[in-house]
Amino acid sequence: MIKLEENYQRTIDDRRSFDIRFWQSQGDIAIFEAVTQMLNDYLLIRGKNADESRLQRTVENFQKA
């Protein structure tokens, strides 16, 4: 079962306490998955290849600068 949370407030209010509380309660994995999904959506909208985003690439070369 999916838990759904809603928040209604005026759009001119700059209070982000609901957003902060919500995302902190989700944990790191859920936040990363949400970011990954948003990036994939962005790439698809722009007509780019969303199969291999920059966050999911394998490291090919690593050296000390």
One Martini backbone bead per residue (centre of mass of N, CA, C, O) as a GRO file, in nm:
protein
   65
    1MET     BB    1   0.096   0.037   0.023
    2ILE     BB    2   0.050   0.371  -0.043
    3LYS     BB    3   0.167   0.665   0.086
    4LEU     BB    4  -0.020   0.971   0.111
    5GLU     BB    5   0.083   1.313   0.081
    6GLU     BB    6  -0.050   1.637   0.164
    7ASN     BB    7  -0.027   1.993   0.060
    8TYR     BB    8  -0.178   2.305   0.158
    9GLN     BB    9  -0.088   2.622   0.007
   10ARG     BB   10   0.030   2.909  -0.053
   11THR     BB   11   0.240   3.018  -0.313
   12ILE     BB   12   0.374   3.268  -0.149
   13ASP     BB   13   0.484   3.080   0.037
   14ASP     BB   14   0.821   2.999   0.190
   15ARG     BB   15   0.742   2.722   0.302
   16ARG     BB   16   0.937   2.397   0.341
   17SER     BB   17   0.869   2.193   0.573
   18PHE     BB   18   0.720   1.969   0.427
   19ASP     BB   19   0.941   1.888   0.225
   20ILE     BB   20   1.162   1.828   0.427
   21ARG     BB   21   1.012   1.618   0.598
   22PHE     BB   22   0.945   1.422   0.373
   23TRP     BB   23   1.237   1.360   0.258
   24GLN     BB   24   1.362   1.273   0.531
   25SER     BB   25   1.158   1.024   0.564
   26GLN     BB   26   1.256   0.856   0.302
   27GLY     BB   27   1.548   0.870   0.231
   28ASP     BB   28   1.816   0.812   0.027
   29ILE     BB   29   1.701   0.612  -0.183
   30ALA     BB   30   1.443   0.771  -0.260
   31ILE     BB   31   1.588   1.026  -0.352
   32PHE     BB   32   1.762   0.900  -0.574
   33GLU     BB   33   1.523   0.783  -0.739
   34ALA     BB   34   1.387   1.058  -0.795
   35VAL     BB   35   1.624   1.186  -0.944
   36THR     BB   36   1.650   0.975  -1.165
   37GLN     BB   37   1.363   1.015  -1.281
   38MET     BB   38   1.392   1.317  -1.349
   39LEU     BB   39   1.631   1.283  -1.544
   40ASN     BB   40   1.491   1.095  -1.743
   41ASP     BB   41   1.264   1.289  -1.816
   42TYR     BB   42   1.441   1.517  -1.920
   43LEU     BB   43   1.583   1.355  -2.147
   44LEU     BB   44   1.324   1.279  -2.300
   45ILE     BB   45   1.227   1.568  -2.357
   46ARG     BB   46   1.514   1.640  -2.508
   47GLY     BB   47   1.597   1.372  -2.683
   48LYS     BB   48   1.766   1.190  -2.508
   49ASN     BB   49   1.960   0.950  -2.364
   50ALA     BB   50   1.828   0.755  -2.079
   51ASP     BB   51   2.001   0.489  -2.032
   52GLU     BB   52   2.277   0.680  -1.959
   53SER     BB   53   2.344   0.842  -1.711
   54ARG     BB   54   2.578   1.008  -1.525
   55LEU     BB   55   2.501   0.851  -1.249
   56GLN     BB   56   2.534   0.540  -1.403
   57ARG     BB   57   2.816   0.525  -1.466
   58THR     BB   58   3.109   0.382  -1.534
   59VAL     BB   59   3.421   0.367  -1.429
   60GLU     BB   60   3.717   0.411  -1.639
   61ASN     BB   61   3.876   0.661  -1.499
   62PHE     BB   62   4.132   0.702  -1.237
   63GLN     BB   63   4.295   1.000  -1.109
   64LYS     BB   64   4.534   1.199  -0.995
   65ALA     BB   65   4.567   1.559  -1.004
   0.00000   0.00000   0.00000
